[in-house]
């Protein structure tokens, strides 16, 4: 019996490995802004690859994309986040595997609340056009160019609402 069960276990394990090689990498991140009057976008520099990217990372086991996006944005920028609306998905192939990254618009606190994770060597807060130009990967440049103006329109609308409310409170 033991001899019969051992090969079945190995076959199952190898099938799982093969399936893992072909299953998509699931990740999430943020189009992170700071400041409302003159919003700046976060781009982070990865230590090993020396590339400038949007804050993002892989989902942990049993973690939702929403939770992973917030966690990764905090770890990679050092700022606390308010997660706003979903902006879209970026899909591409990396190391022969499909990768899907879901992005949310996020607003960062004005001051850092934590140190950057080890994988990140720097964070830059830049106006939209400069943030797009700073990104290393063309796919991320195109994605930010597409969703960045949408994120700005929400920020400007919210900034106007806050100003109007503060003026209404004045005697």
Residue frames as qw, qx, qy, qz and C-alpha x, y, z in Angstrom:
[[0.000, 0.884, 0.467, 0.000, 0.00, 0.00, 0.00],
 [0.307, -0.780, 0.081, 0.539, 2.71, 2.49, 0.85],
 [0.379, -0.129, 0.587, 0.704, 4.32, 2.01, -2.53],
 [0.174, 0.605, 0.680, 0.376, 0.99, 2.66, -4.26],
 [0.135, -0.920, -0.338, 0.148, 0.25, 5.79, -2.28],
 [0.442, -0.551, 0.190, 0.682, 3.70, 7.36, -2.69],
 [0.307, 0.128, 0.557, 0.761, 3.58, 7.75, -6.48],
 [0.019, -0.765, -0.585, -0.267, 0.08, 9.23, -6.32],
 [0.345, -0.834, -0.165, 0.397, 1.28, 11.81, -3.80],
 [0.407, -0.332, 0.376, 0.763, 4.24, 12.73, -6.02],
 [0.206, 0.419, 0.655, 0.594, 1.97, 13.00, -9.05],
 [0.142, -0.873, -0.466, -0.017, -0.41, 15.28, -7.21],
 [0.405, -0.718, 0.038, 0.565, 2.46, 17.44, -5.99],
 [0.366, -0.102, 0.506, 0.774, 3.97, 17.76, -9.47],
 [0.096, 0.644, 0.640, 0.408, 0.55, 18.66, -10.89],
 [0.257, -0.891, -0.289, 0.240, 0.24, 21.41, -8.28],
 [0.417, -0.506, 0.265, 0.707, 3.69, 22.76, -9.19],
 [0.285, 0.225, 0.639, 0.677, 2.81, 22.70, -12.88],
 [0.048, -0.803, -0.566, -0.180, -0.47, 24.47, -12.21],
 [0.355, -0.806, -0.107, 0.462, 1.33, 27.10, -10.10],
 [0.415, -0.216, 0.422, 0.776, 3.74, 27.80, -12.97],
 [0.093, 0.366, 0.639, 0.671, 0.81, 28.58, -15.25],
 [0.181, -0.794, -0.570, 0.110, -1.52, 30.29, -12.79],
 [0.210, 0.786, 0.036, 0.580, -1.50, 34.09, -12.87],
 [0.389, -0.108, -0.459, 0.791, 0.37, 36.14, -10.33],
 [0.182, -0.826, -0.476, -0.241, -2.21, 38.23, -8.48],
 [0.407, -0.096, -0.251, 0.873, -1.13, 41.65, -7.26],
 [0.067, -0.883, -0.449, -0.121, -2.66, 44.95, -6.22],
 [0.463, -0.077, -0.111, 0.876, -1.52, 48.51, -5.76],
 [0.003, 0.830, 0.419, -0.368, -2.37, 52.16, -5.70],
 [0.316, 0.599, 0.148, 0.721, -2.32, 55.29, -7.74],
 [0.497, -0.599, -0.427, 0.460, -1.27, 57.18, -4.65],
 [0.191, 0.712, 0.085, 0.671, -1.59, 60.95, -4.36],
 [0.448, -0.473, -0.432, 0.624, -0.69, 63.43, -1.64],
 [0.047, -0.324, -0.025, 0.944, -2.02, 66.96, -1.33],
 [0.369, 0.634, 0.675, -0.076, -5.24, 68.28, -2.78],
 [0.179, 0.887, 0.006, -0.425, -4.45, 71.80, -4.00],
 [0.368, 0.699, -0.574, -0.216, -1.33, 70.63, -5.87],
 [0.948, -0.151, 0.239, -0.145, -1.56, 66.84, -5.95],
 [0.113, 0.637, -0.753, -0.124, 1.59, 64.78, -6.27],
 [0.951, 0.067, -0.192, -0.233, 1.79, 61.12, -7.32],
 [0.584, -0.577, 0.571, 0.023, 3.95, 58.50, -5.61],
 [0.830, 0.421, -0.366, -0.012, 6.50, 56.49, -7.58],
 [0.710, -0.605, 0.361, 0.003, 8.85, 54.10, -5.78],
 [0.415, 0.652, -0.632, -0.061, 12.33, 52.87, -6.62],
 [0.981, -0.182, -0.029, -0.057, 12.92, 49.15, -6.20],
 [0.418, -0.755, 0.482, 0.149, 16.29, 48.43, -4.63],
 [0.679, -0.135, 0.663, 0.285, 17.31, 45.31, -6.61],
 [0.575, 0.551, 0.520, 0.308, 15.91, 46.16, -10.03],
 [0.245, -0.344, 0.049, 0.905, 16.74, 49.87, -9.68],
 [0.011, 0.415, 0.637, 0.650, 13.47, 50.60, -11.46],
 [0.229, 0.074, 0.296, -0.925, 10.83, 53.24, -10.74],
 [0.209, -0.303, -0.882, -0.295, 7.35, 51.73, -10.41],
 [0.509, -0.491, -0.114, -0.698, 3.88, 52.35, -9.04],
 [0.294, -0.316, 0.761, -0.485, 3.35, 51.05, -5.47],
 [0.863, 0.042, -0.219, -0.454, 2.12, 47.48, -5.78],
 [0.075, -0.414, 0.896, -0.140, 2.79, 43.89, -4.72],
 [0.434, -0.077, -0.865, -0.241, 1.57, 40.33, -4.61],
 [0.692, -0.457, -0.054, -0.556, -1.43, 39.25, -2.58],
 [0.145, -0.329, 0.871, -0.335, -0.73, 37.19, 0.52],
 [0.231, -0.207, -0.942, -0.131, -2.60, 33.92, 1.01],
 [0.169, -0.641, -0.741, 0.108, -6.31, 34.58, 1.76],
 [0.121, -0.476, -0.126, 0.862, -5.84, 38.36, 1.31],
 [0.448, 0.772, 0.447, -0.058, -8.25, 40.41, -0.79],
 [0.531, 0.441, 0.187, 0.699, -6.91, 42.60, -3.57],
 [0.167, -0.886, -0.129, -0.413, -8.31, 45.66, -1.77],
 [0.695, -0.707, 0.091, 0.097, -6.44, 44.81, 1.47],
 [0.801, -0.030, 0.217, 0.557, -3.23, 43.98, -0.41],
 [0.344, 0.706, 0.182, 0.592, -3.36, 47.27, -2.32],
 [0.333, -0.901, 0.029, -0.276, -3.57, 49.28, 0.89],
 [0.820, -0.489, 0.174, 0.240, -0.89, 47.20, 2.65],
 [0.742, 0.216, 0.224, 0.594, 1.53, 47.46, -0.26],
 [0.173, 0.818, 0.116, 0.536, 0.99, 51.22, -0.66],
 [0.515, -0.843, 0.106, -0.118, 1.70, 51.79, 3.04],
 [0.856, -0.297, 0.237, 0.351, 4.78, 49.52, 3.01],
 [0.668, 0.315, 0.275, 0.615, 6.22, 51.10, -0.13],
 [0.130, 0.759, 0.099, 0.631, 5.51, 54.79, 0.59],
 [0.349, -0.051, -0.590, 0.726, 5.61, 54.86, 4.40],
 [0.279, -0.104, 0.087, -0.951, 2.35, 56.85, 4.48],
 [0.351, 0.309, 0.801, -0.375, -1.04, 55.86, 5.81],
 [0.051, -0.076, -0.664, -0.742, -3.69, 55.56, 3.08],
 [0.544, 0.356, 0.430, -0.626, -7.30, 56.33, 2.44],
 [0.238, 0.075, 0.852, 0.460, -8.41, 53.95, -0.30],
 [0.407, 0.361, 0.056, -0.838, -10.91, 55.59, -2.62],
 [0.832, 0.353, 0.155, -0.399, -12.24, 54.05, -5.81],
 [0.761, -0.010, 0.572, 0.307, -11.10, 51.23, -8.04],
 [0.168, 0.728, -0.277, -0.604, -9.30, 52.51, -11.15],
 [0.778, 0.491, -0.278, -0.277, -8.56, 49.45, -13.26],
 [0.896, -0.225, 0.357, 0.136, -6.38, 46.46, -13.98],
 [0.258, 0.754, -0.561, -0.224, -2.97, 46.15, -15.59],
 [0.940, -0.041, 0.337, -0.022, -2.17, 42.72, -17.05],
 [0.383, 0.751, -0.528, -0.105, 1.15, 41.56, -18.49],
 [0.973, -0.013, -0.200, 0.111, 3.55, 38.63, -18.56],
 [0.107, -0.823, 0.523, -0.196, 6.58, 38.43, -16.29],
 [0.236, -0.416, 0.877, -0.057, 9.06, 35.54, -16.11],
 [0.228, 0.000, -0.896, -0.381, 6.78, 33.58, -18.45],
 [0.081, -0.459, -0.844, 0.265, 3.74, 33.93, -16.17],
 [0.078, -0.680, -0.382, -0.621, 0.70, 36.16, -16.54],
 [0.258, -0.242, -0.524, 0.774, 0.43, 38.87, -13.90],
 [0.140, -0.719, -0.492, -0.470, -2.69, 40.83, -13.05],
 [0.271, -0.139, -0.424, 0.853, -2.46, 43.99, -10.93],
 [0.129, -0.786, -0.559, -0.231, -5.62, 45.72, -9.68],
 [0.307, 0.117, -0.205, 0.922, -5.24, 49.41, -8.79],
 [0.192, -0.817, -0.538, 0.086, -7.20, 51.75, -6.53],
 [0.142, 0.717, -0.081, 0.678, -6.96, 55.51, -6.21],
 [0.651, -0.499, -0.439, 0.367, -5.52, 56.33, -2.80],
 [0.006, 0.884, -0.109, 0.456, -4.81, 59.46, -0.84],
 [0.686, 0.003, -0.505, 0.525, -1.77, 59.41, 1.41],
 [0.438, -0.823, -0.246, 0.266, -1.41, 61.11, 4.77],
 [0.225, 0.953, -0.152, 0.132, 0.69, 64.27, 4.69],
 [0.138, -0.726, 0.658, -0.145, 3.49, 62.83, 6.83],
 [0.599, 0.185, -0.778, -0.043, 5.07, 59.35, 6.80],
 [0.734, -0.492, 0.183, -0.431, 3.94, 56.96, 9.54],
 [0.930, -0.191, 0.296, 0.101, 6.38, 54.09, 8.87],
 [0.226, -0.575, 0.624, 0.478, 9.77, 53.29, 7.41],
 [0.664, 0.447, -0.393, -0.452, 9.96, 52.06, 3.83],
 [0.972, -0.085, 0.217, -0.027, 10.14, 48.32, 3.32],
 [0.565, -0.475, 0.510, 0.440, 13.60, 46.88, 2.52],
 [0.604, 0.346, 0.597, 0.398, 12.80, 46.34, -1.19],
 [0.225, 0.903, 0.265, 0.250, 12.21, 50.08, -1.73],
 [0.598, -0.073, -0.124, 0.789, 15.14, 52.50, -1.77],
 [0.035, -0.152, -0.050, 0.986, 13.23, 55.75, -2.42],
 [0.204, 0.707, 0.676, -0.046, 9.84, 57.38, -2.91],
 [0.138, -0.025, 0.184, 0.973, 9.32, 60.43, -5.09],
 [0.211, 0.698, 0.596, -0.337, 6.20, 62.61, -5.00],
 [0.210, -0.122, 0.452, 0.858, 5.80, 64.20, -8.42],
 [0.511, 0.407, 0.061, -0.754, 3.21, 66.04, -10.51],
 [0.860, 0.272, 0.386, -0.196, 1.39, 63.70, -12.91],
 [0.673, 0.712, -0.199, -0.021, 3.47, 64.39, -16.04],
 [0.069, 0.699, -0.685, 0.191, 6.78, 64.01, -14.18],
 [0.662, -0.214, 0.664, -0.275, 5.54, 60.84, -12.42],
 [0.879, 0.428, 0.162, -0.135, 4.66, 59.30, -15.79],
 [0.496, 0.768, -0.392, 0.105, 8.10, 60.23, -17.12],
 [0.250, -0.628, 0.688, -0.262, 9.88, 58.79, -14.09],
 [0.888, -0.048, 0.390, -0.239, 8.33, 55.31, -14.39],
 [0.260, -0.439, 0.783, 0.355, 10.64, 52.68, -15.89],
 [0.337, 0.199, 0.901, 0.188, 8.11, 50.38, -17.58],
 [0.147, -0.061, -0.450, -0.879, 6.16, 51.55, -20.60],
 [0.354, -0.447, -0.789, -0.230, 3.07, 49.61, -19.47],
 [0.326, -0.589, -0.529, 0.517, 2.95, 51.56, -16.20],
 [0.085, -0.227, 0.127, 0.962, 3.56, 54.88, -17.99],
 [0.242, -0.221, -0.639, -0.696, 0.61, 54.16, -20.29],
 [0.389, -0.530, -0.751, 0.059, -1.60, 53.05, -17.40],
 [0.270, -0.521, -0.351, 0.730, -0.84, 56.14, -15.29],
 [0.010, 0.081, -0.322, -0.943, -1.33, 58.40, -18.32],
 [0.318, -0.356, -0.722, -0.501, -4.79, 56.85, -18.72],
 [0.493, -0.615, -0.613, 0.045, -6.00, 56.81, -15.08],
 [0.407, -0.170, -0.277, 0.854, -4.01, 59.75, -13.68],
 [0.129, -0.227, -0.172, -0.950, -6.28, 62.49, -15.08],
 [0.585, -0.478, -0.559, -0.342, -9.29, 60.64, -13.65],
 [0.611, -0.387, -0.491, 0.486, -7.60, 60.58, -10.22],
 [0.220, -0.006, -0.083, 0.972, -6.84, 64.32, -10.51],
 [0.309, -0.403, -0.386, -0.770, -10.44, 65.18, -11.38],
 [0.644, -0.534, -0.547, -0.020, -11.65, 63.44, -8.21],
 [0.532, -0.273, -0.327, 0.732, -9.06, 65.26, -6.11],
 [0.059, 0.152, 0.108, 0.981, -9.94, 68.66, -7.55],
 [0.467, -0.498, -0.490, -0.542, -13.66, 68.06, -7.06],
 [0.670, -0.492, -0.503, 0.237, -13.06, 67.00, -3.46],
 [0.407, -0.103, -0.176, 0.890, -10.75, 69.99, -2.83],
 [0.152, -0.333, -0.264, -0.892, -13.47, 72.35, -4.15],
 [0.599, -0.540, -0.528, -0.266, -16.08, 70.73, -1.89],
 [0.626, -0.375, -0.411, 0.547, -13.83, 71.13, 1.16],
 [0.211, 0.052, -0.011, 0.976, -13.15, 74.80, 0.33],
 [0.341, -0.438, -0.401, -0.729, -16.86, 75.48, -0.17],
 [0.661, -0.528, -0.533, 0.018, -17.73, 73.80, 3.13],
 [0.527, -0.272, -0.310, 0.743, -15.07, 75.77, 5.03],
 [0.022, 0.195, 0.137, 0.971, -16.32, 79.06, 3.50],
 [0.480, -0.506, -0.516, -0.498, -19.90, 78.20, 4.44],
 [0.646, -0.470, -0.514, 0.312, -18.89, 77.74, 8.09],
 [0.330, 0.031, -0.163, 0.929, -17.35, 81.23, 8.33],
 [0.011, 0.697, 0.568, -0.437, -19.56, 83.89, 9.96]]
